[in-house]
Structures are given as C-alpha cells and as structure tokens.
Amino acid sequence: MQSPAPLDAGSQVSNSDDAALARGWLGLLRAIEPLKHLPRTGWLDRDIASPESVAAHSWRLAVLAWVVASEVGLNANRAMAIALLHDLPEAVTGDQTPFDPVGTSAQDRRRLATEPPDRQTWRSPAARAKKEAAERAALNQIVATGPTGVGARIANLWEEYAAELTPEARLVHQLDKLEAYLQGWEYASDGRLGQQETLRSFQVDCAQLATEPAARALLQAIEEWAGAAEKLDPNQKTLKPE
C-alpha cells in the first residue's frame, strides 16, 4: 500500500506532546477495532443471520443508559461512559456467554438457554470471578496502548462497573441485560429468531436482575411490546425475582 503524501510543513503537528497523545489515541482505537465486527456469541448460538456486533450492542446500551440515567436523576454522562466501555475487554477475550462454562457447543448452549438450569450453575460467583479476572487482564492490555491518563480512567470506570460500585454502574448492569432481551424479541419480530423459546434465559436473568424501578418498568414495557408472556409457556407468564 502506498503511503499518503506528507502534510505541508505548516499543517504538521508541531507540539511533540500532542503528537505522542495522538499516537496513543490511535493505539487505543486500533486495539478496540475488533469490537466493530465481533458478532455477539449468544445470537450465533441462536442461529441469527448477520447478528449485531459487540460494538453495536454497546452503542445502543450507551444511548439507553444516558436516557434512563437522565430521567432518574443519576449522572447520565457517567452511565453512558460505563456502557460504552463495559465490553472493551472482549476485543481480546472474544464474546463469552454465561453458558460457556457448562455448554461445550452452540447446540448445548441453545438447549440451556431454552431450559436454564439453576442460576447458581451458570451465574455462579466463581464463574463470574474467573471471567472478570480474564477481562481485567485483557483490559490492561488494551489500555496500555493508549495515553496513561485515559487508560487509568477507562480502567477505573470498568472496575466500577464490574463491582457495581455506584448507582450508575448498577443501573448499566441491569440495562445491559434488558437491551439484549429487547434485541432478542426484535430478532423474533423480524423473523430471524426461529426459536423464541431460547429467550427464556434472558427472561429469567431480567426477572432476577432488574431490581431498579426504571429497569422493572422497562422490562414490563419490553414484554408488553413483544407479547412475551403469551409466546412463552403459560405457566411461566408471571416470573418474579427469586
């Protein structure tokens, strides 16, 4: 590939500090680029054709987090930043599903999504700690490519999210599950999801995790829009948190 012609002398960056910062920004952008075309594994497991990327999910979650946080009196910009950054480690680790530790194939994970086992099996503290450790190592690798100050801020926001240290982090955790549940019903509505029963695991997750009033209201709105209660087993219409 032929290199572009150099800039005119008058337009070149003259401040060496600015040039170093720009190289750091570029390094960070290059490190997270895989997220733009990394498909969400859960949708691949459900045989969705051309599913969304991790970056696409993070973008809509960020919009959702900003909107909801604004409405409920939280720091909207902080919530939006957490949502944008929460999946950055997947640029290195890839996208993993909660069923990865117990399902060895897409078929196994699809079956587990349809008939989820006890949540302690697929949402165990040990599994979460192992996943977080791998993601922390991946994030450290990613932020090392960028400017030190920015890297530290990214790492701090990610740790805030992982440990649910603030109201904004707790809200984003809940909205993360709800955005995915909504996406599943959108795939069902456009005909790309052939097995609607595989959304059962999302329903179980959201019923358990959506504890904030705004999140509970959004869950109800999603199920009303999708007609989820009618499309699932009638005995499972009124899921309540355990």
Secondary structure, 3 states (H helix, E strand, C coil): CCCCCCCCHHHCCCCHHHHHHHHHHHHHHHHHHHHHCCECHHHHHCCCCCCCEHHHHHHHHHHHHHHHHHHHCCCHHHHHHHHHHCCCCHHHHCCCCCCCCCCCCHHHHHHHHHCCCCHHHHCCHHHHHHHHHHHHHHHHHHHCCCCHHHHHHHHHHHHHHHHCCCHHHHHHHHHHHHHHHHHHHHHHHCCCCCCHHHHHHHHHHHHHHCCCHHHHHHHHHHHHHHCHHHHCCHHHCCCCCC
